[in-house]
Amino acid sequence: MNQVLFEQLLEGNIEYKDVPEDTDIELTDEQRHEMRLWLVGVYGFSYGAAKSYID
């Protein structure tokens, strides 16, 4: 996924539903890691739970 778009999603500047349909939404390994950390910080997930949720 484009890093700028990914960061906008994490920051809440854009909603997932507003991402154009033809956008490649495959996350890189680094983006998956960032998303897991975001879930831990925002929702209090354990890292293991966030990992299973993202993977």
PDB file of N, CA, C and O in Angstrom, chain B, residues numbered from 101:
ATOM      1  N   MET B 101       0.842  -1.170   0.000  1.00  0.00           N
ATOM      2  CA  MET B 101       0.000   0.000   0.000  1.00  0.00           C
ATOM      3  C   MET B 101       0.886   1.230   0.000  1.00  0.00           C
ATOM      4  O   MET B 101       1.946   1.246   0.624  1.00  0.00           O
ATOM      5  N   ASN B 102       0.455   2.228  -0.684  1.00  0.00           N
ATOM      6  CA  ASN B 102       1.162   3.499  -0.708  1.00  0.00           C
ATOM      7  C   ASN B 102       1.335   3.994   0.722  1.00  0.00           C
ATOM      8  O   ASN B 102       0.367   4.031   1.481  1.00  0.00           O
ATOM      9  N   GLN B 103       2.552   4.373   1.100  1.00  0.00           N
ATOM     10  CA  GLN B 103       2.861   4.766   2.477  1.00  0.00           C
ATOM     11  C   GLN B 103       2.058   5.989   2.914  1.00  0.00           C
ATOM     12  O   GLN B 103       1.613   6.059   4.060  1.00  0.00           O
ATOM     13  N   VAL B 104       1.868   6.950   2.016  1.00  0.00           N
ATOM     14  CA  VAL B 104       1.112   8.165   2.358  1.00  0.00           C
ATOM     15  C   VAL B 104      -0.334   7.802   2.676  1.00  0.00           C
ATOM     16  O   VAL B 104      -0.887   8.269   3.671  1.00  0.00           O
ATOM     17  N   LEU B 105      -0.943   6.981   1.846  1.00  0.00           N
ATOM     18  CA  LEU B 105      -2.318   6.538   2.084  1.00  0.00           C
ATOM     19  C   LEU B 105      -2.408   5.757   3.383  1.00  0.00           C
ATOM     20  O   LEU B 105      -3.342   5.949   4.162  1.00  0.00           O
ATOM     21  N   PHE B 106      -1.447   4.880   3.620  1.00  0.00           N
ATOM     22  CA  PHE B 106      -1.416   4.086   4.843  1.00  0.00           C
ATOM     23  C   PHE B 106      -1.368   4.995   6.076  1.00  0.00           C
ATOM     24  O   PHE B 106      -2.110   4.785   7.035  1.00  0.00           O
ATOM     25  N   GLU B 107      -0.498   5.998   6.046  1.00  0.00           N
ATOM     26  CA  GLU B 107      -0.386   6.923   7.178  1.00  0.00           C
ATOM     27  C   GLU B 107      -1.669   7.719   7.375  1.00  0.00           C
ATOM     28  O   GLU B 107      -2.058   7.989   8.512  1.00  0.00           O
ATOM     29  N   GLN B 108      -2.332   8.097   6.287  1.00  0.00           N
ATOM     30  CA  GLN B 108      -3.595   8.820   6.400  1.00  0.00           C
ATOM     31  C   GLN B 108      -4.661   7.945   7.049  1.00  0.00           C
ATOM     32  O   GLN B 108      -5.465   8.430   7.846  1.00  0.00           O
ATOM     33  N   LEU B 109      -4.670   6.671   6.713  1.00  0.00           N
ATOM     34  CA  LEU B 109      -5.619   5.744   7.336  1.00  0.00           C
ATOM     35  C   LEU B 109      -5.347   5.613   8.832  1.00  0.00           C
ATOM     36  O   LEU B 109      -6.277   5.655   9.637  1.00  0.00           O
ATOM     37  N   LEU B 110      -4.083   5.454   9.206  1.00  0.00           N
ATOM     38  CA  LEU B 110      -3.732   5.320  10.613  1.00  0.00           C
ATOM     39  C   LEU B 110      -4.074   6.576  11.412  1.00  0.00           C
ATOM     40  O   LEU B 110      -4.519   6.489  12.556  1.00  0.00           O
ATOM     41  N   GLU B 111      -3.868   7.731  10.808  1.00  0.00           N
ATOM     42  CA  GLU B 111      -4.118   8.989  11.496  1.00  0.00           C
ATOM     43  C   GLU B 111      -5.590   9.376  11.497  1.00  0.00           C
ATOM     44  O   GLU B 111      -5.978  10.336  12.163  1.00  0.00           O
ATOM     45  N   GLY B 112      -6.405   8.642  10.762  1.00  0.00           N
ATOM     46  CA  GLY B 112      -7.831   8.939  10.715  1.00  0.00           C
ATOM     47  C   GLY B 112      -8.191  10.061   9.755  1.00  0.00           C
ATOM     48  O   GLY B 112      -9.305  10.583   9.803  1.00  0.00           O
ATOM     49  N   ASN B 113      -7.266  10.436   8.885  1.00  0.00           N
ATOM     50  CA  ASN B 113      -7.525  11.507   7.925  1.00  0.00           C
ATOM     51  C   ASN B 113      -8.355  11.031   6.743  1.00  0.00           C
ATOM     52  O   ASN B 113      -8.916  11.844   6.008  1.00  0.00           O
ATOM     53  N   ILE B 114      -8.435   9.736   6.558  1.00  0.00           N
ATOM     54  CA  ILE B 114      -9.229   9.148   5.486  1.00  0.00           C
ATOM     55  C   ILE B 114      -9.840   7.864   6.032  1.00  0.00           C
ATOM     56  O   ILE B 114      -9.216   7.170   6.835  1.00  0.00           O
ATOM     57  N   GLU B 115     -11.032   7.553   5.606  1.00  0.00           N
ATOM     58  CA  GLU B 115     -11.706   6.337   6.025  1.00  0.00           C
ATOM     59  C   GLU B 115     -11.442   5.235   5.001  1.00  0.00           C
ATOM     60  O   GLU B 115     -11.288   5.505   3.810  1.00  0.00           O
ATOM     61  N   TYR B 116     -11.392   4.000   5.476  1.00  0.00           N
ATOM     62  CA  TYR B 116     -11.152   2.865   4.576  1.00  0.00           C
ATOM     63  C   TYR B 116     -12.172   2.840   3.446  1.00  0.00           C
ATOM     64  O   TYR B 116     -11.824   2.539   2.304  1.00  0.00           O
ATOM     65  N   LYS B 117     -13.435   3.155   3.757  1.00  0.00           N
ATOM     66  CA  LYS B 117     -14.500   3.126   2.738  1.00  0.00           C
ATOM     67  C   LYS B 117     -14.255   4.146   1.627  1.00  0.00           C
ATOM     68  O   LYS B 117     -14.817   4.016   0.539  1.00  0.00           O
ATOM     69  N   ASP B 118     -13.425   5.160   1.885  1.00  0.00           N
ATOM     70  CA  ASP B 118     -13.148   6.193   0.895  1.00  0.00           C
ATOM     71  C   ASP B 118     -11.934   5.894   0.015  1.00  0.00           C
ATOM     72  O   ASP B 118     -11.613   6.671  -0.885  1.00  0.00           O
ATOM     73  N   VAL B 119     -11.269   4.783   0.270  1.00  0.00           N
ATOM     74  CA  VAL B 119     -10.118   4.382  -0.548  1.00  0.00           C
ATOM     75  C   VAL B 119     -10.653   3.894  -1.900  1.00  0.00           C
ATOM     76  O   VAL B 119     -11.533   3.034  -1.935  1.00  0.00           O
ATOM     77  N   PRO B 120     -10.137   4.428  -3.009  1.00  0.00           N
ATOM     78  CA  PRO B 120     -10.608   3.990  -4.331  1.00  0.00           C
ATOM     79  C   PRO B 120     -10.494   2.471  -4.506  1.00  0.00           C
ATOM     80  O   PRO B 120      -9.539   1.853  -4.034  1.00  0.00           O
ATOM     81  N   GLU B 121     -11.465   1.889  -5.179  1.00  0.00           N
ATOM     82  CA  GLU B 121     -11.533   0.434  -5.330  1.00  0.00           C
ATOM     83  C   GLU B 121     -10.314  -0.163  -6.011  1.00  0.00           C
ATOM     84  O   GLU B 121      -9.947  -1.300  -5.717  1.00  0.00           O
ATOM     85  N   ASP B 122      -9.680   0.568  -6.909  1.00  0.00           N
ATOM     86  CA  ASP B 122      -8.547   0.017  -7.649  1.00  0.00           C
ATOM     87  C   ASP B 122      -7.221   0.168  -6.910  1.00  0.00           C
ATOM     88  O   ASP B 122      -6.163  -0.103  -7.478  1.00  0.00           O
ATOM     89  N   THR B 123      -7.265   0.599  -5.649  1.00  0.00           N
ATOM     90  CA  THR B 123      -6.050   0.783  -4.851  1.00  0.00           C
ATOM     91  C   THR B 123      -5.528  -0.565  -4.366  1.00  0.00           C
ATOM     92  O   THR B 123      -6.287  -1.393  -3.863  1.00  0.00           O
ATOM     93  N   ASP B 124      -4.233  -0.772  -4.522  1.00  0.00           N
ATOM     94  CA  ASP B 124      -3.589  -1.974  -3.993  1.00  0.00           C
ATOM     95  C   ASP B 124      -3.499  -1.809  -2.483  1.00  0.00           C
ATOM     96  O   ASP B 124      -2.762  -0.951  -1.998  1.00  0.00           O
ATOM     97  N   ILE B 125      -4.246  -2.625  -1.729  1.00  0.00           N
ATOM     98  CA  ILE B 125      -4.281  -2.469  -0.277  1.00  0.00           C
ATOM     99  C   ILE B 125      -3.422  -3.514   0.434  1.00  0.00           C
ATOM    100  O   ILE B 125      -3.514  -3.677   1.651  1.00  0.00           O
ATOM    101  N   GLU B 126      -2.590  -4.218  -0.324  1.00  0.00           N
ATOM    102  CA  GLU B 126      -1.672  -5.183   0.285  1.00  0.00           C
ATOM    103  C   GLU B 126      -0.646  -4.435   1.121  1.00  0.00           C
ATOM    104  O   GLU B 126       0.035  -3.537   0.626  1.00  0.00           O
ATOM    105  N   LEU B 127      -0.539  -4.808   2.387  1.00  0.00           N
ATOM    106  CA  LEU B 127       0.395  -4.145   3.295  1.00  0.00           C
ATOM    107  C   LEU B 127       1.776  -4.786   3.204  1.00  0.00           C
ATOM    108  O   LEU B 127       1.908  -5.999   3.039  1.00  0.00           O
ATOM    109  N   THR B 128       2.801  -3.945   3.315  1.00  0.00           N
ATOM    110  CA  THR B 128       4.160  -4.465   3.415  1.00  0.00           C
ATOM    111  C   THR B 128       4.351  -5.019   4.829  1.00  0.00           C
ATOM    112  O   THR B 128       3.520  -4.775   5.704  1.00  0.00           O
ATOM    113  N   ASP B 129       5.419  -5.749   5.055  1.00  0.00           N
ATOM    114  CA  ASP B 129       5.698  -6.281   6.395  1.00  0.00           C
ATOM    115  C   ASP B 129       5.822  -5.143   7.414  1.00  0.00           C
ATOM    116  O   ASP B 129       5.323  -5.253   8.534  1.00  0.00           O
ATOM    117  N   GLU B 130       6.480  -4.065   7.027  1.00  0.00           N
ATOM    118  CA  GLU B 130       6.643  -2.923   7.929  1.00  0.00           C
ATOM    119  C   GLU B 130       5.290  -2.281   8.248  1.00  0.00           C
ATOM    120  O   GLU B 130       5.043  -1.891   9.389  1.00  0.00           O
ATOM    121  N   GLN B 131       4.412  -2.168   7.240  1.00  0.00           N
ATOM    122  CA  GLN B 131       3.091  -1.602   7.466  1.00  0.00           C
ATOM    123  C   GLN B 131       2.251  -2.504   8.374  1.00  0.00           C
ATOM    124  O   GLN B 131       1.499  -2.013   9.215  1.00  0.00           O
ATOM    125  N   ARG B 132       2.379  -3.809   8.204  1.00  0.00           N
ATOM    126  CA  ARG B 132       1.665  -4.736   9.099  1.00  0.00           C
ATOM    127  C   ARG B 132       2.105  -4.529  10.544  1.00  0.00           C
ATOM    128  O   ARG B 132       1.284  -4.508  11.461  1.00  0.00           O
ATOM    129  N   HIS B 133       3.421  -4.376  10.733  1.00  0.00           N
ATOM    130  CA  HIS B 133       3.960  -4.143  12.066  1.00  0.00           C
ATOM    131  C   HIS B 133       3.410  -2.833  12.645  1.00  0.00           C
ATOM    132  O   HIS B 133       3.001  -2.788  13.805  1.00  0.00           O
ATOM    133  N   GLU B 134       3.403  -1.763  11.830  1.00  0.00           N
ATOM    134  CA  GLU B 134       2.871  -0.475  12.276  1.00  0.00           C
ATOM    135  C   GLU B 134       1.391  -0.596  12.640  1.00  0.00           C
ATOM    136  O   GLU B 134       0.942  -0.016  13.628  1.00  0.00           O
ATOM    137  N   MET B 135       0.639  -1.347  11.841  1.00  0.00           N
ATOM    138  CA  MET B 135      -0.789  -1.524  12.104  1.00  0.00           C
ATOM    139  C   MET B 135      -1.003  -2.281  13.411  1.00  0.00           C
ATOM    140  O   MET B 135      -1.909  -1.956  14.178  1.00  0.00           O
ATOM    141  N   ARG B 136      -0.176  -3.284  13.665  1.00  0.00           N
ATOM    142  CA  ARG B 136      -0.285  -4.023  14.935  1.00  0.00           C
ATOM    143  C   ARG B 136      -0.024  -3.103  16.120  1.00  0.00           C
ATOM    144  O   ARG B 136      -0.755  -3.129  17.110  1.00  0.00           O
ATOM    145  N   LEU B 137       1.027  -2.287  16.012  1.00  0.00           N
ATOM    146  CA  LEU B 137       1.337  -1.341  17.089  1.00  0.00           C
ATOM    147  C   LEU B 137       0.198  -0.350  17.288  1.00  0.00           C
ATOM    148  O   LEU B 137      -0.099   0.035  18.418  1.00  0.00           O
ATOM    149  N   TRP B 138      -0.435   0.061  16.207  1.00  0.00           N
ATOM    150  CA  TRP B 138      -1.573   0.975  16.284  1.00  0.00           C
ATOM    151  C   TRP B 138      -2.725   0.309  17.039  1.00  0.00           C
ATOM    152  O   TRP B 138      -3.343   0.933  17.901  1.00  0.00           O
ATOM    153  N   LEU B 139      -3.013  -0.949  16.721  1.00  0.00           N
ATOM    154  CA  LEU B 139      -4.075  -1.680  17.422  1.00  0.00           C
ATOM    155  C   LEU B 139      -3.766  -1.825  18.905  1.00  0.00           C
ATOM    156  O   LEU B 139      -4.661  -1.719  19.744  1.00  0.00           O
ATOM    157  N   VAL B 140      -2.507  -2.067  19.224  1.00  0.00           N
ATOM    158  CA  VAL B 140      -2.094  -2.172  20.622  1.00  0.00           C
ATOM    159  C   VAL B 140      -2.325  -0.838  21.333  1.00  0.00           C
ATOM    160  O   VAL B 140      -2.878  -0.802  22.433  1.00  0.00           O
ATOM    161  N   GLY B 141      -1.899   0.255  20.699  1.00  0.00           N
ATOM    162  CA  GLY B 141      -2.002   1.568  21.325  1.00  0.00           C
ATOM    163  C   GLY B 141      -3.417   2.106  21.405  1.00  0.00           C
ATOM    164  O   GLY B 141      -3.803   2.678  22.424  1.00  0.00           O
ATOM    165  N   VAL B 142      -4.194   1.933  20.348  1.00  0.00           N
ATOM    166  CA  VAL B 142      -5.531   2.526  20.294  1.00  0.00           C
ATOM    167  C   VAL B 142      -6.571   1.657  20.985  1.00  0.00           C
ATOM    168  O   VAL B 142      -7.418   2.167  21.718  1.00  0.00           O
ATOM    169  N   TYR B 143      -6.515   0.361  20.759  1.00  0.00           N
ATOM    170  CA  TYR B 143      -7.558  -0.519  21.267  1.00  0.00           C
ATOM    171  C   TYR B 143      -7.108  -1.409  22.413  1.00  0.00           C
ATOM    172  O   TYR B 143      -7.908  -2.166  22.964  1.00  0.00           O
ATOM    173  N   GLY B 144      -5.827  -1.323  22.777  1.00  0.00           N
ATOM    174  CA  GLY B 144      -5.346  -2.116  23.895  1.00  0.00           C
ATOM    175  C   GLY B 144      -5.188  -3.597  23.585  1.00  0.00           C
ATOM    176  O   GLY B 144      -5.127  -4.419  24.499  1.00  0.00           O
ATOM    177  N   PHE B 145      -5.121  -3.943  22.306  1.00  0.00           N
ATOM    178  CA  PHE B 145      -4.884  -5.336  21.933  1.00  0.00           C
ATOM    179  C   PHE B 145      -3.520  -5.757  22.460  1.00  0.00           C
ATOM    180  O   PHE B 145      -2.622  -4.927  22.599  1.00  0.00           O
ATOM    181  N   SER B 146      -3.361  -7.038  22.751  1.00  0.00           N
ATOM    182  CA  SER B 146      -2.009  -7.550  22.966  1.00  0.00           C
ATOM    183  C   SER B 146      -1.367  -7.640  21.583  1.00  0.00           C
ATOM    184  O   SER B 146      -2.067  -7.700  20.573  1.00  0.00           O
ATOM    185  N   TYR B 147      -0.034  -7.650  21.541  1.00  0.00           N
ATOM    186  CA  TYR B 147       0.628  -7.722  20.241  1.00  0.00           C
ATOM    187  C   TYR B 147       0.254  -9.024  19.533  1.00  0.00           C
ATOM    188  O   TYR B 147       0.053  -9.039  18.318  1.00  0.00           O
ATOM    189  N   GLY B 148       0.162 -10.112  20.293  1.00  0.00           N
ATOM    190  CA  GLY B 148      -0.208 -11.405  19.706  1.00  0.00           C
ATOM    191  C   GLY B 148      -1.594 -11.374  19.091  1.00  0.00           C
ATOM    192  O   GLY B 148      -1.797 -11.918  18.005  1.00  0.00           O
ATOM    193  N   ALA B 149      -2.558 -10.743  19.767  1.00  0.00           N
ATOM    194  CA  ALA B 149      -3.910 -10.638  19.232  1.00  0.00           C
ATOM    195  C   ALA B 149      -3.914  -9.756  17.983  1.00  0.00           C
ATOM    196  O   ALA B 149      -4.580 -10.064  16.995  1.00  0.00           O
ATOM    197  N   ALA B 150      -3.165  -8.659  18.042  1.00  0.00           N
ATOM    198  CA  ALA B 150      -3.096  -7.774  16.874  1.00  0.00           C
ATOM    199  C   ALA B 150      -2.451  -8.491  15.700  1.00  0.00           C
ATOM    200  O   ALA B 150      -2.859  -8.304  14.554  1.00  0.00           O
ATOM    201  N   LYS B 151      -1.444  -9.312  15.981  1.00  0.00           N
ATOM    202  CA  LYS B 151      -0.772 -10.049  14.911  1.00  0.00           C
ATOM    203  C   LYS B 151      -1.734 -11.016  14.242  1.00  0.00           C
ATOM    204  O   LYS B 151      -1.783 -11.094  13.014  1.00  0.00           O
ATOM    205  N   SER B 152      -2.497 -11.748  15.034  1.00  0.00           N
ATOM    206  CA  SER B 152      -3.439 -12.696  14.442  1.00  0.00           C
ATOM    207  C   SER B 152      -4.566 -11.959  13.710  1.00  0.00           C
ATOM    208  O   SER B 152      -5.089 -12.471  12.719  1.00  0.00           O
ATOM    209  N   TYR B 153      -4.944 -10.782  14.176  1.00  0.00           N
ATOM    210  CA  TYR B 153      -5.988  -9.998  13.527  1.00  0.00           C
ATOM    211  C   TYR B 153      -5.523  -9.470  12.175  1.00  0.00           C
ATOM    212  O   TYR B 153      -6.280  -9.510  11.205  1.00  0.00           O
ATOM    213  N   ILE B 154      -4.292  -8.978  12.095  1.00  0.00           N
ATOM    214  CA  ILE B 154      -3.752  -8.398  10.866  1.00  0.00           C
ATOM    215  C   ILE B 154      -3.328  -9.473   9.878  1.00  0.00           C
ATOM    216  O   ILE B 154      -3.558  -9.333   8.677  1.00  0.00           O
ATOM    217  N   ASP B 155      -2.711 -10.545  10.366  1.00  0.00           N
ATOM    218  CA  ASP B 155      -2.230 -11.586   9.459  1.00  0.00           C
ATOM    219  C   ASP B 155      -3.387 -12.437   9.032  1.00  0.00           C
ATOM    220  O   ASP B 155      -3.209 -13.381   8.263  1.00  0.00           O
TER     221      ASP B 155
END
